[in-house]
Amino acid sequence: MFTSRNVNFKNGIGINTIFTFYILLPIIRGFCFMQNYLKVYRALHNITQADLAGRLGVSRANLSAIEKGHYDPSLRLAFRLANFFQVKIEDLFVYKEPDK
């Protein structure tokens, strides 16, 4: 279990923030095994991230993070995306086995 003190610098960035973004997130990203074709389906339907985000009620940044593989969507959002593009969820998101 990671523990740290909550120390804030003059710019408002704390030790916890630095730890999360520079140490913990790269480790977590290494454990993401989902591949997605969201960008491909957006291109096929000629829709921007902002338009899609507006239609689904999520942020454009959220969709960008999903497309880049930095974030796996909730099951509910994954189904909403698949329904929007009228495809099976397995066509939009694919699980990749980790290298051993």
VEXDREN-2710 file (C-alpha; in Angstrom, 1 decimal):
% VEXDREN-2710
k/r/px/py/pz
1/MET/0.0/0.0/0.0
2/PHE/1.3/3.4/-1.0
3/THR/1.3/6.2/1.6
4/SER/2.5/9.7/1.4
5/ARG/2.0/13.0/3.1
6/ASN/-0.2/15.6/1.5
7/VAL/2.3/18.4/1.0
8/ASN/1.3/21.2/-1.3
9/PHE/3.7/23.5/-3.2
10/LYS/3.1/27.2/-4.0
11/ASN/1.5/26.3/-7.4
12/GLY/-1.0/24.0/-5.6
13/ILE/0.4/20.8/-6.9
14/GLY/0.8/18.3/-4.1
15/ILE/3.1/15.3/-3.5
16/ASN/0.1/13.0/-4.1
17/THR/-0.5/14.5/-7.5
18/ILE/3.1/14.2/-8.5
19/PHE/3.3/10.6/-7.3
20/THR/0.1/9.7/-9.2
21/PHE/1.0/11.3/-12.5
22/TYR/4.7/10.4/-12.7
23/ILE/5.0/7.1/-10.8
24/LEU/1.6/5.4/-10.5
25/LEU/0.0/6.1/-13.8
26/PRO/2.8/4.7/-16.0
27/ILE/2.7/1.5/-13.9
28/ILE/-1.1/1.3/-14.3
29/ARG/-1.0/2.0/-18.0
30/GLY/1.3/-1.0/-18.4
31/PHE/-1.6/-3.2/-17.1
32/CYS/-4.2/-2.0/-19.6
33/PHE/-5.0/-4.9/-21.9
34/MET/-7.9/-3.4/-23.9
35/GLN/-7.6/-2.4/-27.5
36/ASN/-10.3/-0.3/-29.1
37/TYR/-11.4/0.8/-32.5
38/LEU/-13.2/3.9/-31.4
39/LYS/-11.2/6.2/-33.7
40/VAL/-11.8/3.9/-36.7
41/TYR/-15.6/3.9/-36.1
42/ARG/-15.6/7.7/-35.6
43/ALA/-13.8/8.1/-38.9
44/LEU/-16.2/5.7/-40.7
45/HIS/-19.2/7.7/-39.4
46/ASN/-17.4/11.1/-40.0
47/ILE/-18.0/12.3/-36.4
48/THR/-15.6/14.3/-34.2
49/GLN/-14.8/13.5/-30.6
50/ALA/-16.6/16.6/-29.5
51/ASP/-19.8/15.6/-31.5
52/LEU/-19.7/12.1/-30.1
53/ALA/-19.1/13.3/-26.6
54/GLY/-22.0/15.7/-26.8
55/ARG/-24.4/13.0/-28.1
56/LEU/-23.3/10.6/-25.3
57/GLY/-23.1/13.1/-22.5
58/VAL/-19.4/12.6/-21.7
59/SER/-16.4/14.9/-22.1
60/ARG/-14.3/15.0/-25.2
61/ALA/-11.2/14.4/-23.0
62/ASN/-12.8/11.2/-21.8
63/LEU/-13.2/9.9/-25.3
64/SER/-9.6/11.0/-26.2
65/ALA/-8.3/9.0/-23.2
66/ILE/-10.2/6.0/-24.3
67/GLU/-9.0/6.2/-27.9
68/LYS/-5.4/6.5/-26.7
69/GLY/-5.7/3.5/-24.4
70/HIS/-5.1/5.6/-21.3
71/TYR/-8.5/4.7/-19.9
72/ASP/-10.9/1.8/-20.2
73/PRO/-14.5/3.0/-20.3
74/SER/-17.1/1.7/-17.9
75/LEU/-19.2/-1.1/-19.1
76/ARG/-22.2/1.2/-19.4
77/LEU/-20.3/3.6/-21.6
78/ALA/-18.8/0.8/-23.7
79/PHE/-22.3/-0.4/-24.4
80/ARG/-23.5/3.1/-25.2
81/LEU/-20.6/3.5/-27.7
82/ALA/-21.3/0.2/-29.3
83/ASN/-25.1/1.0/-29.6
84/PHE/-24.3/4.4/-31.1
85/PHE/-22.2/2.8/-33.9
86/GLN/-24.6/-0.1/-34.2
87/VAL/-21.9/-2.8/-33.6
88/LYS/-21.3/-5.5/-31.1
89/ILE/-19.2/-4.4/-28.1
90/GLU/-16.7/-7.0/-29.1
91/ASP/-16.2/-5.2/-32.4
92/LEU/-15.4/-2.0/-30.7
93/PHE/-13.3/-3.3/-27.8
94/VAL/-10.9/-6.2/-27.8
95/TYR/-9.1/-7.8/-24.9
96/LYS/-5.5/-8.5/-25.5
97/GLU/-3.6/-11.0/-23.4
98/PRO/-0.6/-9.6/-21.5
99/ASP/2.8/-10.7/-22.6
100/LYS/4.3/-13.3/-20.3
END
